[in-house]
Amino acid sequence: MKKRKILLLIILILTLGVTWIIEPLSFNPFSQVEIPEAKSEINFNCEEQHFAVNSELESKANEIINEHMASNNFLGVTAGLYIENCGTYISGAGFTDKSDQKITKSNMLGRIASITKPMTAIAIMQLYEKGMLDLDTPIQTYVKEFPKKAEGDITIRHLLKHTSGISHYSSKWDALSFTHYTTLTDALDAFKDNDLEFEPGTEFMYSSYGYTVLGAIIEKVSQMSYGEYMKKNIWDIAGMSNTSLEESGQDYRNKSQLYLKVKSTYIKSPKTDLSIIYPAGGIQSTAKDLLKFGEAVLHNKFIESATLDMMINATDDMAPAIGDDPYGFGWAVYDDVKYGRIIQHGGTQPGTSSFFSIYLDHKIVTAVLSNSFGTRQNAFSLSRDISYLALEE
């Protein structure tokens, strides 16, 4: 009798667990209910009417998003487009909560994942412009807590370009952290004693942990927490009023639930703690705020144009390919034959896939935020498809 009760209890726990993860089939928005179509807001007042930036662009962009939703490419998604001397288009479609069937609005707050890295890199370059740090001095000048390595000295330049030898996640499971670190110096304890993968400056290895070190340097040099520094010197300057670090245990207005896409099914994601990688992927924002960030980059509100040129110079020997894009200081850099210079960054982590691009020569910005891991390629495709509406006019 006792064994039977234990067996029933196990079955109950497993049933509840599976139900929590996949949610009842009746709540699957892609089999039982109509998918919420794109709802957009547009604010265009073009100074140069060289193409039809009006309701035609809005309807075409909405149609593109609806096609992605009909193909089950996203559970919930927001997309934005900024065109210099014209204005912005922002739209949302799908669900931010699969169980309660909450409709995605254009102001959906979500994890931006590695789009955080260009922001952190710009913060470092602000301190560089002020003469507060040297890109080629060993990092122990600023963070004594990070031990010297037998493989060689690590510099800020190495960290920015992912050539430090500091490892990335060993697996997708390694990326799941549930530990909260009060400071970035504390977060260093999770990996600072590991051997380097190679001599600094000799190879490329994408490393979110390397950007955690950059965040710790920002804190040491500025005498501010990473979040305080970013708010004062990045987000406030750009007018990004809905951007912040994701703090564990906090409730945020318009915040989407977190999901993972497994084949064609969207399941709940565990709520991971991002404090170990705040400067690499711990920021939450909206598509609208990301457009403001891109606009501020274009207008040199953060750093001088010459400093931005330093950041996007990916012609040195250590600029490898990520897909087709060499890497500068926090930016993937691409020279397109047709569209010119493009700086961009994608991101993925539990509960999000994201993509952000600035078409420097055309002064166009695109941003896509999906609330599901496993949809990064779709986020890239949607970003590209919407940008082409402006680029090909």
C-alpha positions as CSV (number, residue, x, y, z in Angstrom):
1,M,0.0,0.0,0.0
2,K,2.8,2.4,0.9
3,K,4.6,1.6,-2.4
4,R,1.4,2.3,-4.3
5,K,1.0,5.7,-2.6
6,I,4.6,6.6,-3.4
7,L,4.1,5.6,-7.0
8,L,0.9,7.7,-7.2
9,L,2.7,10.6,-5.7
10,I,5.5,10.3,-8.2
11,I,3.0,10.1,-11.1
12,L,1.2,13.2,-9.7
13,I,4.5,15.2,-9.4
14,L,5.5,14.2,-13.0
15,T,2.1,15.1,-14.3
16,L,2.1,18.5,-12.7
17,G,5.7,19.1,-13.9
18,V,4.9,18.2,-17.5
19,T,1.7,20.3,-17.3
20,W,3.7,23.3,-16.0
21,I,6.3,23.0,-18.7
22,I,4.2,22.4,-21.8
23,E,0.9,23.8,-20.4
24,P,-2.5,22.2,-21.3
25,L,-2.9,21.6,-25.0
26,S,-6.0,23.8,-24.9
27,F,-3.7,26.7,-24.1
28,N,-1.5,26.1,-27.1
29,P,-2.2,29.3,-29.1
30,F,-1.0,27.7,-32.3
31,S,-3.5,24.9,-32.3
32,Q,-6.6,26.1,-30.5
33,V,-7.0,29.9,-30.8
34,E,-6.4,32.5,-33.4
35,I,-2.9,34.0,-33.4
36,P,-3.0,37.7,-32.5
37,E,-1.8,39.6,-35.5
38,A,0.7,42.5,-35.6
39,K,-0.5,45.7,-33.9
40,S,1.7,48.6,-34.8
41,E,2.3,52.2,-34.1
42,I,4.0,54.4,-36.6
43,N,5.5,57.9,-36.2
44,F,6.8,59.1,-39.5
45,N,7.3,62.7,-40.7
46,C,9.9,62.4,-43.5
47,E,12.0,65.4,-44.4
48,E,13.0,63.7,-47.7
49,Q,10.2,61.9,-49.3
50,H,12.4,59.7,-51.4
51,F,10.3,56.7,-50.7
52,A,6.8,55.9,-49.5
53,V,7.3,55.9,-45.7
54,N,3.6,55.9,-44.8
55,S,0.8,53.4,-44.1
56,E,2.1,51.3,-47.0
57,L,5.3,50.6,-45.2
58,E,3.3,49.9,-42.0
59,S,1.0,47.5,-43.7
60,K,3.8,45.7,-45.5
61,A,5.8,45.4,-42.2
62,N,2.8,44.0,-40.4
63,E,2.2,41.5,-43.2
64,I,5.8,40.3,-42.9
65,I,5.3,39.8,-39.1
66,N,2.0,38.0,-39.6
67,E,3.7,35.6,-42.1
68,H,6.3,34.8,-39.5
69,M,3.6,34.2,-36.9
70,A,1.5,32.0,-39.3
71,S,4.7,29.9,-39.8
72,N,5.0,29.4,-36.0
73,N,8.3,31.2,-36.0
74,F,7.6,33.0,-32.8
75,L,5.3,32.8,-29.7
76,G,5.5,36.5,-29.0
77,V,7.6,39.1,-30.8
78,T,8.2,42.8,-31.1
79,A,9.9,44.5,-34.0
80,G,11.1,48.1,-34.6
81,L,12.4,50.2,-37.5
82,Y,14.0,53.6,-37.3
83,I,14.8,55.7,-40.4
84,E,16.8,58.9,-40.1
85,N,14.8,62.0,-40.8
86,C,11.6,60.0,-41.0
87,G,10.7,58.3,-37.7
88,T,9.9,54.9,-36.2
89,Y,7.7,51.9,-36.8
90,I,7.1,49.5,-33.8
91,S,4.9,46.4,-33.7
92,G,4.0,43.4,-31.5
93,A,2.3,40.1,-32.3
94,G,1.5,36.8,-30.6
95,F,1.4,36.1,-26.9
96,T,3.5,37.2,-23.9
97,D,1.8,34.6,-21.8
98,K,0.8,31.3,-23.4
99,S,-1.4,30.0,-20.6
100,D,-3.3,33.3,-20.0
101,Q,-3.2,34.1,-23.7
102,K,-1.9,37.7,-23.1
103,I,-1.5,39.5,-26.3
104,T,1.9,40.9,-27.2
105,K,2.0,44.7,-27.4
106,S,4.6,46.8,-29.0
107,N,5.9,47.8,-25.5
108,M,6.7,44.2,-24.5
109,L,9.6,44.2,-22.1
110,G,12.1,41.4,-22.7
111,R,15.6,40.1,-22.2
112,I,17.9,41.5,-24.9
113,A,20.6,38.9,-24.2
114,S,23.9,39.7,-26.0
115,I,22.7,43.0,-27.4
116,T,24.0,44.0,-24.0
117,K,27.6,43.7,-25.2
118,P,27.7,46.7,-27.5
119,M,26.3,48.8,-24.7
120,T,29.0,47.6,-22.3
121,A,31.7,48.1,-25.0
122,I,30.5,51.7,-25.5
123,A,30.7,52.3,-21.7
124,I,34.3,51.1,-21.7
125,M,35.1,53.4,-24.6
126,Q,33.6,56.4,-22.7
127,L,36.0,55.8,-19.9
128,Y,38.8,55.4,-22.5
129,E,37.9,58.8,-24.0
130,K,38.2,60.3,-20.5
131,G,41.6,58.9,-20.0
132,M,40.4,56.7,-17.1
133,L,41.7,53.4,-18.6
134,D,44.2,52.0,-21.1
135,L,43.0,49.4,-23.5
136,D,46.4,47.6,-23.6
137,T,47.3,47.5,-19.9
138,P,46.9,44.2,-18.0
139,I,43.5,44.1,-16.5
140,Q,44.9,43.6,-13.0
141,T,45.6,47.4,-13.1
142,Y,41.8,47.7,-12.6
143,V,40.6,44.4,-11.1
144,K,43.2,43.1,-8.8
145,E,40.8,40.3,-7.8
146,F,41.3,38.6,-11.2
147,P,44.5,36.5,-11.0
148,K,47.4,36.7,-13.4
149,K,47.5,33.8,-15.8
150,A,50.4,31.6,-16.9
151,E,49.2,31.9,-20.5
152,G,49.9,35.6,-20.6
153,D,48.5,39.0,-19.7
154,I,44.9,39.9,-20.6
155,T,44.1,43.4,-21.7
156,I,40.8,45.3,-22.1
157,R,41.3,45.1,-25.9
158,H,41.4,41.3,-25.7
159,L,38.2,41.3,-23.7
160,L,36.4,43.6,-26.1
161,K,37.4,41.5,-29.1
162,H,36.9,38.0,-27.4
163,T,40.6,37.2,-27.8
164,S,41.4,37.0,-24.1
165,G,41.3,33.2,-23.8
166,I,38.7,33.3,-21.1
167,S,36.3,30.5,-21.9
168,H,32.6,30.8,-22.8
169,Y,29.9,28.4,-21.6
170,S,31.0,24.8,-21.9
171,S,27.5,23.7,-22.9
172,K,23.9,25.1,-23.1
173,W,23.4,23.8,-19.6
174,D,26.4,25.7,-18.3
175,A,24.6,28.9,-19.4
176,L,21.8,28.3,-16.9
177,S,22.7,30.1,-13.7
178,F,20.5,30.2,-10.7
179,T,23.0,31.9,-8.3
180,H,22.7,35.6,-7.5
181,Y,25.9,37.6,-7.3
182,T,25.7,40.9,-5.4
183,T,28.5,42.5,-7.3
184,L,30.4,41.7,-10.5
185,T,33.5,41.2,-8.5
186,D,31.7,38.4,-6.7
187,A,30.6,37.0,-10.1
188,L,34.3,36.7,-11.1
189,D,34.6,34.0,-8.5
190,A,32.7,31.6,-10.7
191,F,35.4,31.5,-13.4
192,K,38.4,33.6,-12.5
193,D,40.6,30.7,-11.4
194,N,40.0,28.7,-14.6
195,D,42.9,28.2,-17.0
196,L,42.8,30.2,-20.2
197,E,41.9,28.4,-23.4
198,F,44.9,30.0,-25.2
199,E,47.5,32.7,-25.0
200,P,45.7,36.1,-25.0
201,G,45.6,37.8,-28.4
202,T,46.4,34.6,-30.4
203,E,42.9,33.2,-31.1
204,F,39.2,34.1,-30.9
205,M,36.7,32.6,-28.5
206,Y,33.4,34.3,-27.9
207,S,33.1,34.8,-24.2
208,S,30.3,36.3,-22.1
209,Y,32.5,35.8,-19.0
210,G,35.0,38.1,-20.6
211,Y,32.4,40.8,-20.7
212,T,31.6,40.2,-17.0
213,V,35.2,41.2,-16.4
214,L,34.7,44.4,-18.5
215,G,31.7,45.2,-16.2
216,A,33.8,44.7,-13.2
217,I,36.4,47.1,-14.7
218,I,33.6,49.7,-15.3
219,E,32.6,49.4,-11.6
220,K,36.2,49.8,-10.3
221,V,37.1,52.7,-12.6
222,S,33.8,54.7,-12.3
223,Q,33.2,53.9,-8.6
224,M,29.6,53.2,-9.6
225,S,27.7,49.9,-9.9
226,Y,27.4,48.6,-13.4
227,G,23.7,49.3,-13.4
228,E,24.1,52.8,-12.1
229,Y,26.8,53.6,-14.7
230,M,24.7,52.3,-17.6
231,K,21.6,54.2,-16.5
232,K,23.4,57.5,-16.2
233,N,25.8,57.3,-19.2
234,I,23.9,55.1,-21.7
235,W,20.2,54.7,-21.1
236,D,19.3,58.2,-19.8
237,I,21.4,59.8,-22.5
238,A,19.4,57.9,-25.2
239,G,16.1,58.4,-23.4
240,M,15.7,54.6,-22.8
241,S,13.2,54.8,-20.0
242,N,12.2,51.2,-20.1
243,T,15.7,49.7,-19.9
244,S,17.3,48.2,-16.8
245,L,19.1,45.2,-15.4
246,E,16.9,42.3,-14.8
247,E,16.8,41.9,-11.0
248,S,15.7,38.6,-9.6
249,G,12.5,38.5,-7.7
250,Q,11.2,41.8,-9.2
251,D,7.9,42.2,-11.0
252,Y,8.1,44.3,-14.2
253,R,5.2,45.9,-16.1
254,N,4.7,44.5,-19.6
255,K,7.4,41.8,-19.0
256,S,6.9,38.7,-21.1
257,Q,7.0,35.2,-19.7
258,L,10.1,33.2,-20.7
259,Y,9.8,30.3,-23.2
260,L,11.9,27.7,-25.1
261,K,11.0,26.5,-28.5
262,V,11.3,22.8,-28.8
263,K,10.7,21.8,-32.5
264,S,7.2,23.3,-33.0
265,T,6.2,23.6,-29.3
266,Y,6.7,26.4,-26.9
267,I,7.4,25.4,-23.3
268,K,8.1,27.4,-20.2
269,S,11.6,28.3,-19.5
270,P,13.2,28.1,-16.1
271,K,13.8,31.6,-14.7
272,T,17.6,31.9,-14.7
273,D,19.6,34.5,-12.7
274,L,21.5,36.8,-15.0
275,S,23.8,38.5,-12.4
276,I,26.8,36.4,-13.5
277,I,26.6,38.0,-17.0
278,Y,25.0,41.4,-16.4
279,P,27.5,43.2,-18.7
280,A,27.2,40.4,-21.3
281,G,23.5,39.6,-21.4
282,G,21.7,40.9,-18.3
283,I,19.7,43.8,-19.6
284,Q,16.0,44.0,-20.4
285,S,14.5,46.5,-22.8
286,T,11.9,47.1,-25.4
287,A,12.1,47.4,-29.2
288,K,11.4,51.1,-28.9
289,D,14.2,51.7,-26.5
290,L,16.6,49.7,-28.7
291,L,15.8,52.0,-31.6
292,K,16.6,54.9,-29.3
293,F,20.0,53.3,-28.5
294,G,20.7,52.9,-32.2
295,E,19.7,56.5,-32.9
296,A,22.0,57.7,-30.2
297,V,24.9,55.7,-31.7
298,L,24.2,57.3,-35.1
299,H,24.2,60.8,-33.6
300,N,27.4,60.2,-31.6
301,K,25.6,60.9,-28.3
302,F,27.7,58.4,-26.3
303,I,31.2,58.6,-27.9
304,E,33.0,60.6,-30.6
305,S,32.8,59.3,-34.2
306,A,36.5,58.6,-34.2
307,T,36.0,56.3,-31.1
308,L,33.1,54.5,-32.8
309,D,35.4,54.0,-35.8
310,M,37.9,52.3,-33.5
311,M,35.1,50.0,-32.2
312,I,34.0,48.9,-35.6
313,N,37.5,48.4,-37.1
314,A,37.5,44.6,-37.7
315,T,40.4,44.5,-40.2
316,D,43.1,43.2,-37.8
317,D,44.3,39.6,-38.0
318,M,42.2,38.5,-35.0
319,A,38.9,39.5,-36.5
320,P,37.3,36.1,-37.2
321,A,34.0,35.3,-38.8
322,I,30.8,34.9,-36.7
323,G,28.7,33.7,-39.5
324,D,29.8,36.2,-42.1
325,D,30.6,39.0,-39.7
326,P,34.0,39.9,-38.3
327,Y,34.0,41.2,-34.7
328,G,35.2,44.6,-33.5
329,F,34.7,46.0,-29.9
330,G,31.3,44.6,-29.0
331,W,30.0,44.8,-32.5
332,A,29.7,42.3,-35.3
333,V,30.8,44.2,-38.4
334,Y,29.7,43.6,-41.9
335,D,30.4,45.4,-45.2
336,D,27.6,44.7,-47.5
337,V,28.1,45.2,-51.2
338,K,24.6,46.7,-51.6
339,Y,23.8,48.2,-48.3
340,G,27.2,49.4,-47.0
341,R,28.5,49.2,-43.4
342,I,26.3,47.3,-40.9
343,I,27.1,46.9,-37.2
344,Q,24.9,44.4,-35.4
345,H,24.5,41.9,-32.6
346,G,22.2,39.0,-31.9
347,G,21.5,37.3,-28.7
348,T,19.9,34.2,-27.2
349,Q,19.3,32.9,-23.7
350,P,16.3,31.3,-21.8
351,G,13.3,33.3,-22.7
352,T,14.6,35.3,-25.6
353,S,16.1,35.5,-29.0
354,S,17.1,39.0,-30.2
355,F,18.7,40.8,-33.1
356,F,19.8,44.4,-33.5
357,S,21.3,46.2,-36.5
358,I,22.5,49.6,-37.5
359,Y,22.9,50.4,-41.2
360,L,25.5,53.1,-40.8
361,D,25.5,54.4,-44.4
362,H,21.7,54.6,-44.6
363,K,21.1,55.6,-41.0
364,I,18.5,52.9,-40.4
365,V,18.1,50.8,-37.2
366,T,16.2,47.6,-36.7
367,A,15.4,45.7,-33.5
368,V,13.6,42.4,-32.9
369,L,12.8,40.8,-29.5
370,S,11.3,37.3,-29.3
371,N,10.2,35.8,-26.0
372,S,11.5,32.4,-26.9
373,F,14.9,30.7,-26.9
374,G,15.4,28.8,-30.2
375,T,14.1,31.5,-32.5
376,R,17.3,33.5,-33.1
377,Q,17.5,32.7,-36.9
378,N,13.9,33.8,-37.2
379,A,14.7,37.0,-35.3
380,F,17.5,37.7,-37.7
381,S,15.3,37.0,-40.7
382,L,12.5,39.3,-39.4
383,S,15.0,42.1,-38.8
384,R,16.4,41.8,-42.3
385,D,13.0,41.6,-43.9
386,I,11.7,44.7,-42.2
387,S,14.9,46.7,-42.9
388,Y,14.6,45.9,-46.6
389,L,11.3,47.7,-46.8
390,A,13.3,50.9,-46.2
391,L,16.5,50.0,-47.9
392,E,15.0,48.9,-51.2
393,E,12.7,51.8,-51.7
